[in-house]
């Protein structure tokens, strides 16, 4: 039984599957498109919201260092993703990589994990986008009915019509083609980056040196039970982590990590890239470098403009400009945030549909979803199905507590990919690798340890919800996926042929 659970899919077979006409995606993306995708999905809620939260509650002005720490963790993972994406240029990202190196059951687990990660990420960001748009409409004198604003109405009914509408519109764009999605993303990313640069340049003129004192505030003890890290660290070393201080920076890094989620989505588009061996590493590493630089610059500016204790936790960038008497900048930032979040939703949805498509093409999910549109060459069936489901979830469900599930899902994917690089180097040293992760196995091991460290900073409730989703995944796999996978059918045919 163990041999069937850990059967691997040969890289050559994965690549041949992409050439079947009815299951082949259109190759239309360049390195620039991939970089724009990466920047488009990374710069979102994190930079516009989390900066104030972690500065006020965890790190003070040292939030800039927290962004550096989170960026380093992502860079370690990005180097592993770059090797896999250039070696196995197939849709599915970490799922496909795990299938080629670890086996079918680990691949299923990570695929199931990614489906949850991208779905919740899309829904969470759609709800955040709805809040910005509703605020802008309120300022213009247009007010949505309570029942359609996402808040409970007079009769206990609440549906976020804006969040649901956004997801449905983006679903339609993705069905029409990835290149169209790239063009829309390029325009929106240009607006978003312009807003971020305005914050950095304009805000630099209002920095006061006193606001950086102290740069790393004195540590404060964390309440017991907040995360798995606290009891584990206290058990091993006899001391507990804290907010502020040096440990506060690491706690903040586990929170602002949400701001970096997305560069791994670039890897899901490997199959739709014209020259994946060259362009995938450039897109993944380039987008991460650009965004880390912007994040650090913004955090330095905003904590210099306003004392960290006075920063807003809902709209720190906009409110910092209001506090110094420049409300026009605040409105401009809110507009940029609202526009920018659309690309985050679209690219997360794109990533989820590609993972779902890859799993169905392998037979782990119904093959009905593995057929591409005859004209647009996009996986229209899973795109429409998942788009409708996520629109309903975004409309009805308060997702603030579930956002942390996105973090743990991504970090888990990082662990799997890093381990996969080490294993595939040993099992298939003959594979042509256009990009090679440096210092293997040291760097992948560091990536695993760094990801596990940030996972331990997440609340216990997040771990319990994640475990529940994984248990459901095991049930689905053993009831359907294990017996319907293409590898299982190929093995059955081989056995039958030998018997004859």
N, C-alpha and C positions, 0 to 999 in steps of 0.2 A: 504493500500500500504506500509506503514511504517513497518508493521509486516513482509512483504516479503523481504524488503530491509535489515532488520536486523535479519533475521532468522539465527540461529547458527547451525553449524554442530557438533553433539555430538562427543566427543573424542573417544568414543567406536566405532562409525561408521567410523571415520577416520582410526582407527587402523584395523578394519575389511576390509576396502578397500585395505589395503596393502597386504592382504592375498589372494586376487583374483589372480589365476595363470597368467592370461594374462596381469595383471596390477601390478605384484609384482616384486620389485627390489631385486637383489641378496644381501644378508647380508654377507659382507666379511671384513669390516673395524674394526680395533681395536683402542684403545685409542692412541697408538703411531701413527697409520696412521692418525688419526684426528689431532693430534698435529702437525705432519709434514705438513698436508694440511694447517693448520692455519699459521704456520711459512712460508710455501712456498708462500702463497698468500699475507701475510702482508709485508714481506721484499721484496721490489721491488723498484719502481721508487722513492718512498718517501725518503728512506734512502740514495739513491745514488744521488738524485737531489735536493729535497726540503730543505735539511739542509742548503745549501748555499743560496738559495733564501730567506728564512725567516730570516736567520742570518743577511744578508746584508740589507734587506728591512724592517724588523719588530722588531726583538728582540735582535740582537747582540749575544754575547756569551750566553745570557739567553735563547737561542733557546732550550737548554736542559730542562729548566722549561716549555717551550711550549709543548715539547714532554710529559712531566709529566702530564700537564693539559689535553692534548688530551687523554693520556692513562687512566687517571682517568675517563673521560667521557665514554670512551669505556668500562672500568671495570664496571661502574654502569650498562651499557646496557648488558654487558656480563653476569652478575649475573642474570638478567632477562631472557636472552636467555637460560642460563643453566637450569633454572627451566622448561621453556617451552619445551626445546628439550628433557629433560628426562621424562617429563610428557606426551608429545604428540610426540612420536618418528616417525614422518611421514615426507616425503619429502615436501619441500615448505617453510621451515623456517618461516619468519614473516607472510607470507600469510596464512599458515596453522594455526598458532597461533591465528591470527586475526579472522579466520573463526570459531574457537572454542570459542572465547570470545566476540568479538565485533559484528559479524554478516557478512552476505554475501557481502553487498556493501563495508564496510570497508576492508574486505578481498580482494575484487576485486581491490580496489584502491591501496592497498599495493602490491598486486601481479603485477599489471600493472606498478607500480613504480619500483619494483625489476627487472622486465624485462628490463626496460630502464637502470637502474643502472648497471646491470651486462653486458649488451650489450656494453654500452659506455665504461665501465671499460676495457673490453676485447679489444675493438678496440684501445683505447688510449694507453694501454700498448703494444699492438702489434706494433703500430707505433713507440713507444719509443724503443722497441727491434730492429726494423728495422734500426733506426738511429745508434744504437751501432754497429750492424753487418756491416752496410755500411761503418762506420768509420774504423772498423777492416779490411775490404776488401780493403779500400783505402790505408791503411798503408802497406798492402801486395802487392800493385800494381795492384789490380783488381778493375775496376771501372764499376759500373752499368750504362747503358744508362740513360740519363736524364728522358726519358719518363717512365722508369720503377723504378725510385727511389723515387717516391712520389712528385717530384717537376715538375712543368710545363715544358714540353719539348718545342722544337722550334715551334710546331704546336698547343700549348695550351693544350696538352694532358699530363696528369700525373697520373700514377698508381703505387702505392707502392707494387711491386710484392713480396717483402720479408715479409711485414706485412700480406698480404693475404695468402701467402704460409704457414706461421706459423699457422694461425688460422685453415686452412684446415688440416694440419698434426695433430694438437691437436684434432680436431674433430674426425679424424679417431681413435686416441688412446682412446678417450672417448667412442666411439661406441664399441670398443673391450672389454671394461670392466673397472670397477672402481678400481679393485685390481691392474690391470696393470698400471692405472694412478697413484695409490699410490706408486708403485715401481719406476716409472719414477720420480715422485716428490721427493721421498726419496733421490735418487742419486743427483738430481739437488740441492735440499735444502742443502745437505752436502757440495757441492761446494760453494753455496752462503754464508752459515754461516762461512765457512772457510775464505772466502774473508773478511767478516765483522770483524772476529777476528783478521786477519792480520792487517787490518786498525787500530784497537784498540791497539793491542800490539806494532806494529812497530811505529805507530804514537805517542804513549806515550813517546817515547824517544826524540821526536822533539818538545815537548810542551815548550812554552815560557810563563812565568807568565805574562809578559807585555801585551800579546795579550788578556788577560781577563779584562783589564782595559780600559773602565768601563765594568763591567759584565752586567749591565742593562743600556744601553746608554740613554742619555737625550731624553725625549719624543719630538715628532714633530707632529704638527696637521695633521690630515688626510683631504684630499680634500673632500669637501661636495659631497654627492651623490655616494660615492664609495660603500657603503653597506647600507642595511636597518638599521643596528645597529646605525649608526651615527645620522640620524635624530630622531630616536626613543629615544636614550639615551639623546640627547640634549633637546628634548621636555620634557622628564620626570625629568631630573636632572639639566638641564641648562649647561651641559658641553659635549663636544664631545670627542670620543675616539681618540687615537693617535697611530702613529707608534713609536716604541721604548717605553721606560718607562714601567710601569706595564701594561698599557692597550695594549702596543705593544705585550706583551707576549700572551695575550688572542687573539689578532688578528692573531698572528703567529700560535696559537693552532688551529684556524679554518682552516688554510692553511695546516699545517702538519697533520691534521686529515686524509687527503687523504692517508697518509702513513700507517694508521691503518686499512683502509678498507680491509675487507677480513675475519676477525674472524667470522663474522656472516654467511659467506659462509659455515663454518663448520656445522652449524645447518641444512643446506639443505641436508646433507648426513646422517641425523638421521636414515632414513629408511634403509640405507645400512650398518648400524653398528650392530655388533653382540650382543653387550650388551649396548644399548643406555642409559639406566638408569644410568649406572655407568660411561661409557666412554665419553658421550657427554659433561658433565661438565668439565671433565679432559681435553679434547681436546680443548674446547673453552677457558677456563681460563688459561691453561698451555701455549698455544701458545701466548696468549696476554701478559702474564708475561714475557716470554722469549724475545719477540720482543721489549717490552717497555724498558727492561734492555739494550738491544743492541743499541736501538735508542739513549738513553740518553748517553751511553758511547761513541758512535761515535760522537755525536754532541759536547761533551766536548773535545774530542781529536782534531777534525778538527778545532774548533775555537781556540784551544790552539796552533795548528801548524801554523796557518796563521791568521793575523788580519781580523776580520769579514768584514771590509770595502773592503778588497782585495779578498774575496772569489769569486770563479766562481759561476755563477747561473745555468750553464748547466751541469758541471761535477765537483762539489766542492771537492769531495774526491780525485779523480784522479789528478786534477789540484793543489791541496794542496801539494801532493808529488812531482809534477813537480817543484813547486815553491821552494822547499827546495833541489832540485838537485837529486831526486830519480825517474827518469822517469820509471824505471822497475816496481815499485809499481803501477804507473799510468796505465800501460798496463794491469797489473794483475787485477786491480780493474775494468777496462772497460770490460775485459773478463768475470769476475764474474757477473757484472751487466747484460751483455747480456745473459748469461746462466740462471741467476736467474729469469729474466723476463718471461722466458718460462713457469715456474710453475704458475706465477701470471695469465697469460692468460688462462692456462688450468683450473685452479680452479675456476676462474670467469665464464668461459664458462660452467663448470660443475654445478655451482650454478644456472645459468640462466636456463639451460635445466631442472633441477629438479623443479624449480618453475613453468615453463611452463607445465611440465608433470603433476604436481599436479593440476594445474588449469584445464587442459584438462580432467583429471580423474574425476573432480567434475562437468564437463559439462560446465564450464564457457568459455572454449575454445573448439574447435572441438574435439570430443572423438577420432578421428582418431589418434591423437598424444599421446594417453594414453596407447598404446600397447607397450610392451617391446619386445626386440629381442628374438626369441625362443631359441637361443643358448647362447648369451652373457648376457641376462637378463638386458639389458640397454635400456633406452628410445631412441632408435636409430632414430626415425622419427623426434622428435623435435631437437635432437642433430645435425642431418644433415641439417635440415632447417635453424636453427639459426646459425650454423657454416658457411654456405654459405652466408647468409645475412651479418653477421659480417665481413667476409672476404672481401666482396664487399665494405662495409662501410669503413673498415680500408684501403682498397686500394685507394679509390677515395676521401675520405673526410678529410679535415684538422680539427682535433678534439681538438686542444689545448683549445679553448674557451669552448667547451662542457664538458671538464673534471670536471668542478665545478658542473655539474649536477649530477655526481656520488656522490659527497659529500652531496648534499641536499637530494638526494634519500635515502642514507644510514641513515642520521640523522632522516629523516621522519620515516623510518622503526624502528629506536630505540624508537621513541616516541610511536608508535603504540604498540610495544612489551611491553614496560613498563606499559602502560595503561592496556593492556590485562592481565598482571599478577595480577593487583589489582582486575579487574573484575572477572577473573576466580577463584580467591581465595574466592570471595563472592558467586558466582553462583554455583561453584562446589567444595565446601570444602572437599567433600568425595573422590576426586581423589587421588590415590596414587602418591606421589611426592618423587622421589628418591633424588632430590636436591631441597631445598627450598631457594628462595631468602631471605636473612636476612632483618630484619627491614621493612617489608611491613606494611603500604604503603609508609613510609618515603623514603626508598631508590629508589623505582620506580619513585616517584615524583621528587626527585633530578635528576634522569636520564632524565626525561622529560624536566626539566628546563635547565639542562646543554646542552642538544641537541638543544633546541630552541635557547639558547644563541649563540651557534656556527652557527646555521642557519642564525641568524640575522647578522652575520659577512660576509655573502656571498653577492656578488654583486646583485644589483637589477635585472640586466639582467638575472641572473641565476634563480631568482624567476619567472620571466615572462616566460622563456622557460619551466620551471617546470609546471607552471600553464597551459600552452598550451598543454603539454603532458597529464596532468590530464583531461582536457576538452575532448580531443580525447578519453581517457579511458572511461569517462562517456558515450560518444556516443556509443562506442562498447558494453558496458555493457547493456545499455537499448535497443539496437537493437538486440543483440544476447544473451549475457550471462544470463540475468535475466530470460528469457523464456526457456533456454536450460539447466539450472543447474539441477543437480540430485535432489536437494532439491525441486525445482519447479516441476519436473516430479513426485517425490514421493508424493508431496502434491496433485497434480492433480489426481493421481491414487487413493489416499485415499478418496478424495472428490467424485470421480466417484463411488468408491465402496460403500460409505455411501449412495449415491443417489439410487443405485440399491437395 
